[in-house]
């Protein structure tokens, strides 16, 4: 992995909508955090549920590469962020290798140490 903390990420885009007519795909990404070789794609919810994790992991992450071909050389890390977590949702996110984030004060805190490149 090419970053030690979220502070290593240099750019942040929020509420990014992308549509491909040719692929007939439309997605909205809550946050996209970038440095020179890593992109962290973040799904943000007030309360994270199992259905949110499933949709993000099985649909939104795979579509990211299709919708952003100009970022094909980046390592992609999926992340979910929430104030509250259903227990099963957090466990599922961990099993998928997603970063799990929560807000503490003004900062985002990483709750897990193991995550995968998508």
Wavefront OBJ file of the C-alpha trace (Angstrom):
o trace
v 0.000 0.000 0.000
v 1.323 3.425 -0.888
v -0.153 5.516 1.924
v 0.133 5.275 5.676
v -2.861 7.409 6.620
v -5.629 9.452 5.079
v -3.410 12.516 5.539
v -1.157 11.128 2.777
v -3.928 11.621 0.231
v -3.567 14.906 -1.625
v -6.900 15.511 -3.358
v -10.531 15.070 -2.368
v -13.553 15.147 -4.667
v -17.062 14.902 -3.228
v -20.426 13.935 -4.726
v -18.947 12.876 -8.061
v -21.546 11.803 -10.623
v -20.390 9.891 -13.674
v -22.443 8.576 -16.590
v -21.353 6.523 -19.581
v -23.935 6.383 -22.337
v -21.929 3.749 -24.212
v -21.835 1.467 -21.147
v -25.254 2.546 -19.827
v -23.751 3.041 -16.358
v -24.492 5.863 -13.925
v -22.914 6.069 -10.472
v -22.476 8.651 -7.750
v -19.370 8.476 -5.579
v -19.540 10.265 -2.229
v -15.781 10.869 -1.896
v -12.768 10.143 -4.057
v -9.430 10.646 -2.275
v -6.282 10.597 -4.408
v -2.522 10.749 -4.216
v 0.007 10.031 -6.965
v -0.788 6.312 -7.253
v -3.712 5.437 -4.931
v -7.404 6.286 -5.098
v -9.658 5.661 -2.109
v -13.310 5.477 -3.195
v -15.565 6.150 -0.202
v -19.251 5.354 0.329
v -20.669 7.565 3.109
v -23.755 6.707 5.158
v -25.169 7.927 8.451
v -25.821 4.298 9.416
v -24.096 1.615 7.366
v -26.197 -1.456 6.575
v -25.326 -4.786 4.948
v -27.190 -3.768 1.771
v -25.017 -0.639 1.484
v -21.823 -2.675 1.707
v -23.072 -5.252 -0.810
v -24.055 -2.614 -3.402
v -20.845 -0.652 -2.975
v -18.579 -3.695 -3.230
v -20.399 -5.586 -5.976
v -21.563 -2.684 -8.159
v -20.001 0.710 -7.472
v -16.366 -0.380 -7.107
v -16.332 -2.481 -10.322
v -18.059 0.366 -12.188
v -15.445 2.861 -10.977
v -12.761 1.424 -13.268
v -15.188 1.415 -16.201
v -16.301 5.009 -15.601
v -12.794 6.391 -14.948
v -10.546 4.755 -17.578
v -8.122 7.684 -17.232
v -7.309 6.378 -13.724
v -6.554 2.805 -14.791
v -2.979 2.920 -13.477
v -4.004 3.819 -9.920
v -4.407 1.322 -7.116
v -8.040 1.434 -5.986
v -9.009 1.024 -2.331
v -12.675 0.822 -1.362
v -13.849 2.417 1.870
v -17.073 2.846 3.800
v -17.628 5.698 6.232
v -20.418 6.075 8.767
v -21.343 7.386 12.186
v -23.169 4.153 13.070
v -22.567 0.620 11.852
v -24.798 -2.424 11.868
v -22.558 -5.117 13.332
v -22.984 -7.372 10.323
v -22.273 -4.495 7.921
v -18.950 -3.707 9.551
v -17.974 -7.395 9.575
v -18.931 -7.753 5.904
v -16.929 -4.652 4.940
v -13.901 -6.077 6.765
v -14.303 -9.449 5.034
v -14.322 -7.653 1.653
v -11.121 -5.831 2.572
v -12.706 -2.371 2.620
v -11.356 0.432 4.759
v -13.799 1.320 7.515
v -13.915 4.986 8.473
v -15.740 7.017 11.065
v -15.642 10.660 12.050
v -13.987 11.646 15.311
v -14.076 15.374 15.875
v -13.019 16.996 12.605
v -11.028 13.991 11.374
v -11.810 10.700 9.674
v -10.463 7.755 11.643
v -9.561 4.376 10.097
v -11.115 1.633 12.251
v -9.377 -1.333 10.654
v -5.775 -1.969 9.680
v -6.229 -4.581 6.942
v -7.624 -3.699 3.532
v -7.203 -4.824 -0.056
v -6.538 -3.258 -3.407
v -9.729 -3.609 -5.466
l 1 2 3 4 5 6 7 8 9 10 11 12 13 14 15 16 17 18 19 20 21 22 23 24 25 26 27 28 29 30 31 32 33 34 35 36 37 38 39 40 41 42 43 44 45 46 47 48 49 50 51 52 53 54 55 56 57 58 59 60 61 62 63 64 65 66 67 68 69 70 71 72 73 74 75 76 77 78 79 80 81 82 83 84 85 86 87 88 89 90 91 92 93 94 95 96 97 98 99 100 101 102 103 104 105 106 107 108 109 110 111 112 113 114 115 116 117 118
